[in-house]
Amino acid sequence: MVASINYDSVLFSYFDSNAKPVDNSLWDHFPAQVIIAGIVEEDHFVIEKIYPLQKACLGNELISVGKPLSYLFPPPLGGELVIHCAQCVEERLPIQYEVTGGYTDGDGYQRNLQVLLFPIMNQQGIVRYLHCIVLYANTINYTQVAKYPEQEVERRVLERTAELMVTNLQLTYLATHDGLTETYNRRHLIELANAEFKRVTHFGLSLCLMMLDIDHFKSVNDEHGHAAGDDILKTVAHLMRSTVRDWDLVGRYGGDEFIIILPDTDIQSAKVIADRLSNNLKAANLTVSLGIAKLEPNDHSIDDVINRADHLLLNAKRNGRNRIECGSLGSNTDSV
């Protein structure tokens, strides 16, 4: 049985074109059709990452990132897949089942398929994604293993490959994420921020950066203990991830300080996001001090933007906390 792993959406960068060659090699040569699906709702699963040859192998023109996972097969087989996915999420255990009849491949042949589903959980044991592997049933026929021993060998090779893949994903996650908040850790956040800095400066695009910390956080630790402080950090991190856009980068900079990178975003749009975040935090009885800096023409590195945001954050704290300070708006500050 393949172990469940700690995993978040950023981990899909593990398979991106910018990933290390050895990582891409693992993805490109995996001996099966492989899909990573995100869980939007209880019975709604969306394709987040897909094996590069998936479309050609299964011959379904509807298969693409962002589509519902049920589009993988025609009705009613897509509905059957969703039912098994829901079962996998509920039981938090791998599931294997066979799709018999009703599926015709791109060459017009009737096919039976084997579907393997693996739950991918966060540190709280909540299933966040599903790892879906699709095989032609004649590739590995489990009912004929005793009759054809070589198929048992192939099955074990597949399982071992899947285990290695999961282990590599887990190691990547641990190396790039903060264990408490599940946001990027400082080192990886700066790496991603530097990459965004190079991209936007090369193409002449905009970028904004938010730095924030939690108001009176030290008193929470002193009066209620570090467990209470940890709960607040996790709540703030959750609200940040749910408030910002999918392509924004959220990371823990240190202690109760967080940074949010907003690519392709002007200062007015960044302020809108900051206001929305502040309101969401207020609804949870939390407030933050926040500084927003934008990329300037004379910036030489992302450190220049971080330093301005840090200075603005300090101003927000000195001016009474629970504030948003936007340096590009001149001397005016915005109280929230």
Backbone as numpy.savetxt, mean C-alpha at the origin, in Angstrom:
# Nx Ny Nz CAx CAy CAz Cx Cy Cz
1.66 -24.85 4.00 0.82 -23.65 4.00 1.69 -22.41 4.00
1.34 -21.44 3.18 2.13 -20.22 3.09 1.74 -19.29 4.21
2.71 -18.72 4.91 2.45 -17.85 6.04 1.89 -16.53 5.57
1.02 -15.90 6.42 0.53 -14.56 6.13 1.63 -13.56 6.45
1.54 -12.36 5.82 2.63 -11.39 5.99 2.09 -10.01 6.32
2.95 -9.19 6.88 2.67 -7.77 7.05 2.89 -7.10 5.71
1.90 -6.28 5.28 1.95 -5.81 3.90 1.15 -4.54 3.78
1.55 -3.61 2.98 0.77 -2.41 2.74 0.92 -2.03 1.29
0.09 -1.03 0.82 0.03 -0.74 -0.58 1.34 -0.30 -1.16
2.18 0.30 -0.32 3.48 0.71 -0.82 4.30 -0.47 -1.29
4.02 -1.61 -0.77 4.83 -2.78 -1.10 4.72 -3.11 -2.58
3.72 -2.58 -3.26 3.62 -2.86 -4.69 4.80 -2.25 -5.45
5.44 -1.23 -4.85 6.63 -0.67 -5.49 7.75 -1.71 -5.57
7.62 -2.77 -4.79 8.57 -3.87 -4.85 8.62 -4.47 -6.25
7.49 -4.37 -6.97 7.40 -4.95 -8.30 7.43 -3.90 -9.40
7.58 -2.63 -9.05 7.55 -1.58 -10.06 8.79 -1.63 -10.94
8.72 -0.91 -12.03 9.83 -0.90 -12.97 11.08 -0.30 -12.36
10.93 0.49 -11.28 12.09 1.09 -10.63 12.70 0.19 -9.58
12.11 -0.99 -9.35 12.63 -1.90 -8.33 13.95 -2.49 -8.78
14.66 -3.10 -7.82 15.93 -3.71 -8.14 15.72 -4.86 -9.12
16.71 -5.12 -10.01 16.56 -6.17 -11.01 16.24 -7.53 -10.42
16.84 -7.88 -9.29 16.56 -9.19 -8.71 15.11 -9.29 -8.29
14.51 -8.17 -7.82 13.11 -8.19 -7.42 12.22 -8.38 -8.63
12.51 -7.64 -9.71 11.73 -7.79 -10.93 11.86 -9.20 -11.48
13.04 -9.78 -11.36 13.24 -11.13 -11.86 12.32 -12.11 -11.16
12.18 -11.96 -9.84 11.29 -12.84 -9.09 9.86 -12.71 -9.58
9.44 -11.47 -9.80 8.07 -11.23 -10.25 7.85 -11.73 -11.68
8.76 -11.42 -12.58 8.56 -11.73 -13.98 8.63 -13.23 -14.29
9.33 -13.99 -13.46 9.51 -15.41 -13.75 8.72 -16.31 -12.82
7.79 -15.72 -12.07 6.96 -16.55 -11.21 6.13 -17.48 -12.09
6.12 -18.79 -11.82 5.54 -19.76 -12.76 4.04 -19.87 -12.66
3.33 -18.76 -12.68 1.87 -18.81 -12.62 1.34 -17.41 -12.88
0.01 -17.33 -13.10 -0.63 -16.04 -13.19 -0.82 -15.53 -11.76
-0.31 -14.35 -11.46 -0.28 -13.84 -10.10 -0.94 -12.47 -10.05
-1.80 -12.27 -9.04 -2.50 -11.01 -8.86 -2.44 -10.62 -7.39
-2.24 -9.33 -7.10 -2.41 -8.80 -5.77 -3.69 -7.98 -5.79
-4.64 -8.32 -4.91 -5.93 -7.64 -4.89 -6.11 -6.90 -3.57
-6.57 -5.66 -3.64 -6.88 -4.89 -2.45 -8.32 -5.11 -2.04
-8.58 -4.96 -0.76 -9.92 -5.17 -0.22 -10.56 -3.81 -0.01
-11.54 -3.49 -0.83 -12.23 -2.20 -0.72 -13.37 -2.29 0.29
-14.18 -3.35 0.15 -15.27 -3.61 1.07 -15.30 -5.11 1.33
-16.26 -5.53 2.12 -16.34 -6.93 2.53 -16.37 -7.88 1.33
-17.10 -7.51 0.28 -17.22 -8.39 -0.88 -16.79 -7.70 -2.17
-15.88 -6.74 -2.04 -15.41 -6.01 -3.21 -13.88 -5.99 -3.20
-13.28 -6.63 -4.20 -11.84 -6.78 -4.27 -11.36 -6.19 -5.60
-10.31 -5.37 -5.54 -9.84 -4.64 -6.71 -8.40 -5.05 -7.01
-8.10 -5.25 -8.30 -6.76 -5.64 -8.72 -5.81 -4.47 -8.51
-4.78 -4.69 -7.68 -3.79 -3.65 -7.38 -2.49 -3.86 -8.17
-2.11 -5.09 -8.36 -0.90 -5.40 -9.11 -1.12 -6.71 -9.84
-0.58 -6.81 -11.02 -0.87 -7.97 -11.85 0.40 -8.45 -12.55
0.53 -9.74 -12.64 1.66 -10.34 -13.35 1.69 -9.81 -14.77
2.83 -9.40 -15.29 2.88 -8.73 -16.60 2.26 -9.51 -17.74
2.32 -10.84 -17.69 1.79 -11.64 -18.79 0.39 -12.16 -18.51
-0.24 -11.69 -17.44 -1.57 -12.20 -17.06 -2.59 -12.06 -18.19
-2.63 -10.89 -18.77 -3.64 -10.64 -19.79 -3.47 -11.57 -20.97
-2.22 -11.76 -21.40 -1.97 -12.64 -22.54 -2.27 -14.09 -22.19
-1.96 -14.48 -20.95 -2.15 -15.88 -20.56 -3.62 -16.24 -20.44
-4.42 -15.33 -19.87 -5.83 -15.67 -19.64 -6.73 -15.18 -20.77
-6.22 -14.30 -21.59 -6.98 -13.88 -22.76 -8.23 -13.11 -22.45
-8.27 -12.37 -21.33 -9.45 -11.60 -20.95 -9.12 -10.12 -21.07
-9.75 -9.44 -22.00 -9.40 -8.05 -22.28 -9.77 -7.12 -21.14
-10.63 -7.57 -20.19 -11.06 -6.73 -19.10 -10.09 -6.71 -17.93
-9.12 -7.60 -17.95 -8.20 -7.70 -16.83 -7.20 -6.55 -16.87
-7.19 -5.75 -15.80 -6.23 -4.67 -15.70 -6.26 -4.15 -14.28
-5.22 -3.42 -13.92 -5.15 -2.82 -12.59 -6.31 -1.85 -12.41
-6.93 -1.89 -11.24 -8.06 -1.03 -10.94 -9.41 -1.65 -11.20
-9.43 -2.79 -11.91 -10.69 -3.48 -12.18 -11.06 -4.39 -11.01
-12.35 -4.66 -10.82 -12.74 -5.63 -9.80 -12.14 -7.00 -10.09
-11.74 -7.70 -9.04 -11.14 -9.02 -9.22 -12.11 -9.99 -9.87
-13.40 -9.77 -9.69 -14.41 -10.66 -10.28 -14.34 -10.66 -11.80
-13.73 -9.60 -12.41 -13.61 -9.54 -13.86 -12.62 -10.57 -14.39
-11.91 -11.21 -13.48 -10.93 -12.20 -13.90 -11.59 -13.33 -14.67
-12.81 -13.70 -14.27 -13.56 -14.76 -14.93 -14.93 -14.24 -15.35
-15.53 -14.86 -16.37 -16.88 -14.46 -16.76 -17.90 -14.94 -15.73
-19.09 -14.32 -15.70 -20.14 -14.80 -14.78 -20.54 -16.23 -15.15
-20.91 -17.06 -14.17 -20.95 -16.76 -12.72 -19.63 -17.07 -12.01
-18.57 -17.38 -12.78 -17.31 -17.78 -12.16 -16.68 -16.64 -11.38
-16.89 -15.39 -11.85 -16.36 -14.25 -11.11 -16.99 -14.12 -9.74
-18.30 -14.38 -9.67 -18.98 -14.35 -8.38 -18.48 -15.44 -7.44
-18.18 -16.60 -8.00 -17.63 -17.69 -7.19 -16.28 -17.30 -6.62
-15.47 -16.61 -7.42 -14.16 -16.16 -6.95 -14.33 -15.19 -5.78
-15.28 -14.27 -5.87 -15.51 -13.30 -4.80 -15.92 -14.01 -3.51
-16.76 -15.03 -3.63 -17.19 -15.78 -2.44 -16.00 -16.43 -1.75
-15.11 -17.03 -2.53 -13.93 -17.65 -1.94 -12.98 -16.61 -1.35
-12.89 -15.45 -2.00 -12.05 -14.37 -1.45 -12.59 -13.92 -0.09
-13.92 -13.76 0.00 -14.53 -13.37 1.27 -14.26 -14.41 2.35
-14.30 -15.68 1.97 -14.00 -16.75 2.91 -12.55 -16.69 3.38
-11.66 -16.41 2.45 -10.23 -16.30 2.78 -9.99 -15.16 3.77
-10.69 -14.04 3.56 -10.55 -12.89 4.45 -11.12 -13.22 5.83
-12.28 -13.85 5.86 -12.93 -14.15 7.14 -12.13 -15.16 7.96
-11.64 -16.22 7.30 -10.92 -17.27 8.01 -9.45 -16.97 8.20
-8.93 -16.00 7.40 -7.52 -15.62 7.46 -6.60 -16.81 7.21
-7.03 -17.66 6.29 -6.26 -18.85 5.94 -6.22 -18.99 4.41
-5.15 -19.57 3.86 -5.09 -19.81 2.42 -6.23 -20.72 1.96
-6.69 -20.49 0.76 -7.77 -21.29 0.17 -7.36 -21.73 -1.22
-7.68 -22.97 -1.54 -7.47 -23.50 -2.89 -8.78 -24.09 -3.38
-9.16 -23.73 -4.59 -10.36 -24.36 -5.16 -10.19 -24.46 -6.67
-11.04 -25.28 -7.28 -10.93 -25.53 -8.73 -12.11 -24.91 -9.45
-11.81 -24.21 -10.53 -12.83 -23.65 -11.41 -13.07 -24.67 -12.53
-14.23 -25.26 -12.54 -14.51 -26.32 -13.51 -15.57 -25.85 -14.50
-15.24 -25.92 -15.78 -16.20 -25.59 -16.83 -16.49 -24.10 -16.90
-16.95 -23.66 -18.03 -17.39 -22.28 -18.18 -16.31 -21.30 -18.53
-15.04 -21.73 -18.46 -13.97 -20.81 -18.80 -13.31 -21.25 -20.09
-13.23 -20.32 -21.04 -12.59 -20.58 -22.33 -11.41 -19.65 -22.48
-10.23 -20.20 -22.77 -9.04 -19.36 -22.87 -9.01 -18.60 -24.19
-7.96 -17.83 -24.40 -7.85 -17.00 -25.59 -7.79 -17.78 -26.89
-7.42 -19.08 -26.82 -7.34 -19.92 -28.01 -8.62 -20.71 -28.24
-9.62 -20.47 -27.41 -10.90 -21.15 -27.60 -11.00 -22.52 -26.94
-10.03 -22.87 -26.08 -10.06 -24.16 -25.41 -10.77 -24.05 -24.06
-11.60 -25.06 -23.77 -12.25 -25.14 -22.47 -11.19 -25.50 -21.42
-11.16 -24.76 -20.32 -10.11 -24.96 -19.32 -10.72 -25.12 -17.93
-10.12 -26.02 -17.16 -10.34 -26.04 -15.72 -9.15 -25.35 -15.06
-9.43 -24.57 -14.04 -8.38 -23.78 -13.41 -8.28 -24.10 -11.92
-7.08 -23.98 -11.39 -6.85 -24.01 -9.95 -6.61 -22.57 -9.49
-7.29 -22.16 -8.43 -7.11 -20.83 -7.86 -6.59 -20.98 -6.43
-5.48 -20.32 -6.14 -4.90 -20.30 -4.80 -4.99 -18.88 -4.26
-5.56 -18.73 -3.06 -5.73 -17.43 -2.43 -4.97 -17.42 -1.11
-4.14 -16.39 -0.92 -3.35 -16.26 0.31 -3.69 -14.93 0.97
-4.09 -14.92 2.26 -4.37 -13.66 2.95 -3.08 -12.93 3.30
-3.08 -11.62 3.13 -1.93 -10.78 3.47 -2.39 -9.81 4.55
-1.85 -9.99 5.77 -2.36 -9.28 6.94 -1.38 -8.24 7.44
-1.93 -7.23 8.12 -1.09 -6.24 8.78 -0.74 -6.74 10.17
-0.06 -5.90 10.96 0.40 -6.32 12.27 -0.73 -6.57 13.25
-1.91 -6.00 12.99 -3.06 -6.23 13.85 -3.84 -7.48 13.45
-3.36 -8.22 12.47 -4.02 -9.44 12.04 -5.19 -9.20 11.11
-5.32 -7.99 10.57 -6.41 -7.66 9.64 -5.94 -7.91 8.22
-6.73 -8.64 7.45 -6.37 -8.94 6.08 -6.54 -7.69 5.24
-5.44 -7.21 4.65 -5.46 -5.99 3.85 -5.46 -6.27 2.36
-4.86 -7.41 1.95 -4.76 -7.75 0.54 -4.87 -9.27 0.38
-5.12 -9.68 -0.84 -5.12 -11.10 -1.19 -4.09 -11.34 -2.29
-3.35 -12.40 -2.13 -2.38 -12.85 -3.13 -3.05 -13.99 -3.89
-3.39 -13.78 -5.15 -4.17 -14.73 -5.95 -3.28 -15.34 -7.03
-3.23 -16.67 -7.06 -2.48 -17.40 -8.08 -3.45 -18.26 -8.88
-3.39 -18.16 -10.19 -4.28 -18.92 -11.06 -3.45 -19.87 -11.91
-3.83 -21.15 -11.90 -3.11 -22.17 -12.66 -4.10 -22.95 -13.52
-3.65 -23.37 -14.70 -4.44 -24.33 -15.44 -4.42 -25.65 -14.69
-5.58 -26.27 -14.57 -5.69 -27.47 -13.74 -4.79 -28.58 -14.23
-4.52 -28.61 -15.54 -3.64 -29.67 -16.04 -2.17 -29.38 -15.76
-1.90 -28.17 -15.18 -0.53 -27.88 -14.77 -0.21 -28.59 -13.48
-1.15 -28.51 -12.53 -1.01 -29.24 -11.27 -2.36 -29.84 -10.94
-2.49 -31.12 -11.08 -3.73 -31.83 -10.79 -3.54 -32.58 -9.49
-4.08 -32.02 -8.42 -3.82 -32.58 -7.11 -4.45 -33.96 -6.94
-5.50 -34.23 -7.68 -6.15 -35.54 -7.54 -5.35 -36.64 -8.21
-4.37 -36.28 -9.04 -3.59 -37.27 -9.76 -2.14 -37.33 -9.27
-1.88 -36.73 -8.10 -0.51 -36.66 -7.62 0.07 -38.04 -7.40
-0.73 -38.94 -6.83 -0.23 -40.29 -6.56 0.09 -41.03 -7.85
-0.69 -40.75 -8.90 -0.49 -41.44 -10.17 0.68 -40.84 -10.94
0.89 -39.52 -10.79 1.96 -38.85 -11.52 2.85 -38.12 -10.51
3.85 -38.79 -9.96 4.70 -38.19 -8.93 5.38 -36.90 -9.37
5.66 -36.73 -10.66 6.34 -35.52 -11.09 5.47 -34.29 -10.84
4.15 -34.47 -10.82 3.28 -33.34 -10.54 3.37 -32.92 -9.07
3.64 -33.89 -8.21 3.86 -33.55 -6.80 5.12 -32.69 -6.67
6.14 -33.02 -7.44 7.37 -32.22 -7.43 7.07 -30.81 -7.90
6.30 -30.70 -8.98 5.96 -29.38 -9.51 5.14 -28.59 -8.50
4.22 -29.28 -7.83 3.41 -28.60 -6.82 4.29 -28.05 -5.70
5.25 -28.86 -5.26 6.13 -28.43 -4.17 7.03 -27.27 -4.61
7.45 -27.30 -5.86 8.26 -26.19 -6.38 7.44 -24.90 -6.36
6.18 -24.99 -6.79 5.31 -23.82 -6.79 5.12 -23.30 -5.37
4.83 -24.21 -4.43 4.60 -23.79 -3.05 5.86 -23.14 -2.47
7.01 -23.74 -2.76 8.26 -23.19 -2.24 8.55 -21.82 -2.85
8.25 -21.66 -4.13 8.44 -20.36 -4.78 7.53 -19.31 -4.15
6.28 -19.71 -3.89 5.34 -18.78 -3.24 5.84 -18.40 -1.85
6.37 -19.38 -1.10 6.89 -19.09 0.23 8.06 -18.10 0.17
8.94 -18.31 -0.79 10.08 -17.40 -0.94 9.62 -16.00 -1.31
8.60 -15.93 -2.17 8.08 -14.65 -2.59 7.47 -13.91 -1.39
6.69 -14.64 -0.58 6.08 -14.04 0.59 7.14 -13.58 1.58
8.18 -14.40 1.78 9.26 -14.03 2.69 9.95 -12.76 2.23
10.23 -12.66 0.93 10.87 -11.45 0.40 9.98 -10.22 0.57
8.67 -10.40 0.38 7.75 -9.30 0.59 7.74 -8.85 2.04
7.76 -9.83 2.95 7.76 -9.51 4.37 9.02 -8.75 4.75
10.17 -9.20 4.27 11.42 -8.52 4.57 11.44 -7.11 4.01
10.88 -6.94 2.80 10.80 -5.61 2.20 9.92 -4.70 3.04
8.81 -5.23 3.50 7.90 -4.43 4.33 8.58 -4.00 5.62
9.22 -4.94 6.29 9.87 -4.63 7.57 10.99 -3.60 7.39
11.64 -3.62 6.24 12.75 -2.70 5.98 12.28 -1.30 5.60
11.02 -1.15 5.23 10.56 0.14 4.70 9.46 0.79 5.52
8.92 0.08 6.52 7.78 0.60 7.27 8.07 0.73 8.75
7.40 1.68 9.36 7.43 1.84 10.81 6.51 0.79 11.42
7.05 0.02 12.35 6.29 -1.11 12.89 5.04 -0.72 13.64
5.01 0.47 14.25 3.86 0.87 15.05 2.75 1.46 14.20
3.09 2.39 13.32 2.07 3.15 12.59 1.78 2.59 11.20
2.62 1.69 10.70 2.48 1.12 9.35 2.64 2.17 8.26
3.18 3.32 8.59 3.57 4.28 7.57 5.03 4.00 7.19
5.53 4.70 6.18 6.94 4.52 5.82 7.83 4.92 7.00
8.94 4.21 7.16 9.92 4.67 8.14 10.71 5.84 7.55
11.49 6.48 8.41 12.17 7.71 7.99 13.12 7.47 6.81
13.91 6.42 6.88 14.89 6.17 5.82 14.19 5.98 4.47
13.16 5.14 4.44 12.51 4.87 3.16 11.70 6.07 2.68
11.12 6.80 3.62 10.37 8.00 3.25 11.29 9.00 2.54
12.49 9.20 3.07 13.42 10.14 2.45 13.85 9.63 1.08
14.04 8.33 0.94 14.37 7.77 -0.37 13.27 8.07 -1.39
12.03 7.84 -1.00 10.91 8.10 -1.91 10.77 9.60 -2.18
10.99 10.41 -1.15 10.89 11.86 -1.32 11.96 12.37 -2.27
13.17 11.83 -2.16 14.23 12.23 -3.09 13.89 11.85 -4.52
13.29 10.66 -4.69 12.90 10.23 -6.03 11.83 11.15 -6.61
10.86 11.55 -5.78 9.83 12.48 -6.24 10.43 13.85 -6.55
11.38 14.30 -5.73 12.03 15.58 -5.98 12.70 15.59 -7.35
13.41 14.53 -7.66 14.09 14.44 -8.96 13.08 14.41 -10.11
12.00 13.70 -9.91 10.99 13.59 -10.98 10.34 14.93 -11.26
9.85 15.60 -10.22 9.11 16.83 -10.44 10.01 17.96 -10.91
11.25 17.99 -10.43 12.16 19.03 -10.92 12.54 18.78 -12.38
12.66 17.53 -12.76 13.01 17.22 -14.15 11.90 17.65 -15.11
10.65 17.45 -14.69 9.53 17.76 -15.58 8.89 19.12 -15.28
9.45 19.85 -14.33 8.91 21.17 -14.02 7.55 21.13 -13.36
7.32 20.14 -12.50 6.03 19.97 -11.84 6.09 20.53 -10.43
4.94 20.60 -9.78 4.86 21.13 -8.42 4.95 19.99 -7.41
5.28 20.36 -6.19 5.35 19.40 -5.08 5.21 20.17 -3.78
4.45 19.62 -2.86 4.33 20.19 -1.53 4.66 19.14 -0.49
5.07 19.61 0.67 5.44 18.72 1.76 4.84 19.24 3.06
4.16 18.35 3.77 3.61 18.69 5.08 4.46 18.03 6.16
4.72 18.79 7.21 5.30 18.22 8.42 4.37 18.55 9.57
4.06 17.55 10.37 3.12 17.77 11.47 3.56 16.99 12.69
3.15 17.51 13.85 3.27 16.70 15.06 2.02 16.87 15.90
1.85 15.97 16.84 0.63 15.90 17.64 0.73 16.86 18.81
-0.28 17.68 18.99 -0.26 18.67 20.06 -0.30 17.99 21.43
0.59 18.46 22.32 0.65 18.00 23.72 0.84 16.49 23.83
1.58 15.93 22.89 1.75 14.47 22.90 2.56 14.00 24.11
3.53 14.77 24.52 4.35 14.36 25.66 3.52 14.23 26.93
2.56 15.13 27.10 1.72 15.05 28.30 0.85 13.78 28.30
0.48 13.31 27.12 -0.29 12.06 27.04 0.56 10.90 27.56
1.81 10.83 27.10 2.70 9.78 27.58 2.95 9.90 29.08
3.15 11.13 29.55 3.46 11.33 30.97 2.27 11.01 31.87
1.07 11.37 31.43 -0.11 11.22 32.29 -0.83 9.89 32.12
-0.78 9.33 30.90 -1.56 8.12 30.64 -0.71 6.92 30.24
0.57 7.11 30.06 1.45 6.00 29.72 1.70 5.89 28.22
2.76 5.14 27.91 3.16 5.02 26.50 2.19 4.20 25.67
1.44 3.31 26.28 0.44 2.54 25.52 -0.63 3.47 24.96
-1.04 4.45 25.75 -2.02 5.44 25.27 -1.41 6.27 24.16
-0.13 6.64 24.32 0.54 7.39 23.26 0.64 6.59 21.98
0.92 5.31 22.09 0.99 4.45 20.90 -0.36 4.40 20.19
-1.43 4.33 20.96 -2.77 4.29 20.34 -3.05 5.58 19.57
-2.62 6.71 20.13 -2.82 7.99 19.44 -2.01 8.03 18.15
-0.76 7.57 18.20 0.07 7.54 16.99 -0.58 6.70 15.90
-1.12 5.55 16.28 -1.76 4.68 15.29 -3.02 5.32 14.74
-3.77 6.00 15.58 -4.98 6.68 15.11 -4.65 7.79 14.13
-3.66 8.61 14.49 -3.25 9.70 13.59 -2.76 9.14 12.26
-1.95 8.08 12.30 -1.45 7.48 11.07 -2.59 6.96 10.21
-3.55 6.31 10.84 -4.71 5.79 10.09 -5.48 6.93 9.43
-5.71 8.00 10.16 -6.47 9.12 9.60 -5.70 9.82 8.49
-4.39 9.89 8.61 -3.60 10.47 7.52 -3.73 9.63 6.26
-3.56 8.32 6.39 -3.63 7.46 5.20 -5.01 7.48 4.56
-6.04 7.59 5.38 -7.40 7.59 4.82 -7.80 8.95 4.26
-7.08 10.01 4.63 -7.41 11.35 4.18 -6.69 11.72 2.90
-5.41 11.39 2.80 -4.63 11.80 1.63 -4.99 10.93 0.43
-4.43 11.28 -0.71 -4.70 10.54 -1.94 -3.82 9.30 -2.01
-4.19 8.40 -2.92 -3.48 7.12 -3.02 -2.01 7.32 -3.36
-1.67 8.36 -4.11 -0.30 8.55 -4.57 0.53 9.42 -3.62
-0.06 9.94 -2.57 0.70 10.70 -1.59 1.49 9.75 -0.69
2.59 10.25 -0.14 3.51 9.42 0.64 3.48 9.86 2.09
3.14 8.94 2.99 3.02 9.24 4.41 4.08 8.47 5.17
4.85 9.18 6.02 5.89 8.50 6.78 6.08 9.11 8.16
6.58 8.30 9.07 6.89 8.77 10.42 8.33 9.28 10.41
8.48 10.57 10.70 9.79 11.20 10.63 10.58 10.98 11.92
9.86 10.83 13.01 10.50 10.61 14.30 9.58 10.99 15.43
9.50 10.17 16.48 8.62 10.49 17.60 7.19 10.63 17.15
6.60 11.81 17.41 5.23 12.06 16.97 5.19 12.97 15.75
6.31 13.09 15.04 6.38 13.90 13.83 6.18 13.02 12.59
5.35 13.51 11.68 5.08 12.82 10.43 5.33 13.77 9.27
5.64 13.18 8.13 5.78 13.94 6.88 4.85 13.33 5.84
4.22 14.20 5.08 3.38 13.78 3.94 3.92 14.46 2.70
4.31 13.67 1.72 4.77 14.19 0.43 3.58 14.23 -0.51
3.35 15.39 -1.12 2.21 15.60 -2.03 2.74 15.90 -3.43
2.95 14.89 -4.26 3.47 15.14 -5.60 2.44 15.85 -6.48
2.93 16.63 -7.42 2.08 17.29 -8.41 0.96 18.08 -7.74
1.30 18.79 -6.68 0.30 19.50 -5.89 0.78 20.92 -5.61
-0.10 21.92 -5.86 0.24 23.30 -5.54 -0.15 23.58 -4.09
0.23 24.76 -3.61 0.05 25.07 -2.19 -1.43 25.17 -1.82
-2.26 25.67 -2.74 -3.68 25.77 -2.43 -4.32 24.39 -2.25
-3.96 23.47 -3.13 -4.50 22.11 -3.01 -3.98 21.42 -1.75
-2.71 21.67 -1.43 -2.14 21.10 -0.21 -2.86 21.62 1.03
-3.21 22.90 1.01 -3.94 23.48 2.14 -5.31 22.84 2.29
-5.97 22.54 1.18 -7.27 21.86 1.24 -7.13 20.50 1.91
-6.11 19.76 1.52 -5.88 18.44 2.12 -5.56 18.58 3.60
-4.75 19.58 3.96 -4.41 19.80 5.36 -5.64 20.15 6.18
-6.51 20.99 5.64 -7.75 21.32 6.35 -8.61 20.09 6.56
-8.71 19.27 5.54 -9.52 18.05 5.66 -8.93 17.12 6.72
-7.61 16.98 6.72 -6.96 16.14 7.72 -7.20 16.69 9.12
-7.06 18.00 9.28 -7.27 18.62 10.59 -8.68 18.38 11.09
-9.66 18.49 10.20 -11.05 18.26 10.60 -11.29 16.81 10.98
-10.68 15.89 10.25 -10.83 14.48 10.58 -10.21 14.15 11.93
-9.08 14.79 12.21 -8.43 14.58 13.51 -9.27 15.18 14.64
-9.84 16.35 14.40 -10.69 16.96 15.42 -11.88 16.06 15.76
-12.42 15.39 14.76 -13.53 14.47 15.00 -13.11 13.33 15.91
-11.82 13.04 15.94 -11.28 11.99 16.82 -10.70 12.59 18.09
-11.03 13.87 18.37 -10.57 14.58 19.57 -9.05 14.70 19.60
-8.45 14.93 18.45 -7.01 15.12 18.35 -6.73 16.38 17.54
-5.65 17.07 17.87 -5.22 18.21 17.08 -3.73 18.09 16.77
-3.32 18.74 15.68 -1.92 18.73 15.29 -1.51 20.14 14.90
-0.21 20.38 14.97 0.40 21.58 14.39 1.05 21.16 13.09
0.88 21.98 12.06 1.25 21.53 10.72 1.89 22.65 9.93
3.00 22.34 9.27 3.64 23.28 8.36 3.64 22.74 6.94
3.33 23.60 5.97 3.29 23.19 4.57 4.30 24.03 3.79
5.22 23.36 3.12 6.18 24.04 2.26 6.04 23.51 0.84
6.29 24.37 -0.12 6.23 23.93 -1.51 7.64 23.95 -2.12
7.79 23.22 -3.19 9.06 23.21 -3.91 9.31 24.57 -4.52
10.53 25.11 -4.30 10.92 26.41 -4.83 11.95 26.21 -5.94
12.03 27.14 -6.88 12.96 26.99 -8.02 14.41 26.81 -7.62
14.82 27.38 -6.50 16.23 27.32 -6.10 16.55 26.15 -5.17
15.59 25.26 -4.94 15.84 24.12 -4.06 16.82 23.15 -4.73
17.81 22.70 -3.95 18.80 21.76 -4.47 18.50 20.32 -4.11
17.68 20.12 -3.08 17.33 18.77 -2.66 16.04 18.82 -1.87
15.49 17.65 -1.58 14.26 17.60 -0.79 14.50 18.12 0.61
15.76 18.11 1.07 16.08 18.63 2.40 15.70 20.10 2.54
15.82 20.84 1.43 15.45 22.26 1.48 13.97 22.42 1.79
13.15 21.58 1.17 11.70 21.65 1.40 11.37 21.19 2.82
12.03 20.13 3.27 11.80 19.61 4.62 12.16 20.67 5.66
13.27 21.36 5.47 13.70 22.37 6.44 12.70 23.52 6.53
12.14 23.94 5.40 11.13 25.01 5.44 9.87 24.54 6.14
9.45 23.30 5.84 8.26 22.77 6.50 8.49 22.64 8.01
9.69 22.24 8.39 10.03 22.12 9.81 9.95 23.49 10.49
10.47 24.51 9.83 10.42 25.87 10.38 8.97 26.34 10.53
8.14 26.06 9.54 6.73 26.44 9.60 5.99 25.68 10.69
6.34 24.41 10.87 5.75 23.63 11.96 6.10 24.27 13.31
7.34 24.67 13.46 7.76 25.32 14.70 6.97 26.61 14.93
6.73 27.36 13.86 5.92 28.57 13.99 4.50 28.24 14.46
3.93 27.16 13.90 2.57 26.77 14.29 2.51 26.44 15.78
3.54 25.80 16.29 3.57 25.46 17.72 3.76 26.71 18.57
4.64 27.61 18.12 4.87 28.83 18.88 3.65 29.74 18.88
2.86 29.68 17.83 1.69 30.56 17.71 0.42 29.96 18.31
0.57 28.93 19.09 -0.58 28.41 19.84 -1.01 27.00 19.52
-0.32 26.33 18.60 -0.68 24.96 18.22 -2.05 24.91 17.53
-2.41 23.69 17.08 -3.67 23.49 16.36 -3.78 24.49 15.21
-2.69 24.61 14.45 -2.62 25.58 13.37 -1.98 24.94 12.13
-2.29 25.54 10.99 -1.63 25.21 9.73 -0.89 26.46 9.27
0.41 26.33 9.05 1.23 27.45 8.58 1.70 27.15 7.16
1.41 28.07 6.24 1.80 27.92 4.83 2.77 29.05 4.48
4.03 28.69 4.30 5.05 29.69 4.07 4.84 30.48 2.80
4.30 29.85 1.77 4.18 30.52 0.47 3.05 31.54 0.46
2.24 31.56 1.55 1.16 32.54 1.61 1.62 33.84 2.28
2.94 34.00 2.30 3.49 35.24 2.88 3.50 35.18 4.38
3.28 36.31 5.03 3.34 36.37 6.48 2.05 35.92 7.13
1.00 35.72 6.36 -0.28 35.30 6.92 -0.22 33.84 7.32
-0.80 33.53 8.45 -0.90 32.14 8.91 -2.37 31.78 9.02
-2.63 30.50 9.00 -4.00 30.01 9.01 -4.24 29.18 10.26
-5.19 29.63 11.08 -5.56 28.88 12.27 -6.68 27.91 11.93
-6.63 26.71 12.55 -7.65 25.72 12.22 -8.40 25.30 13.46
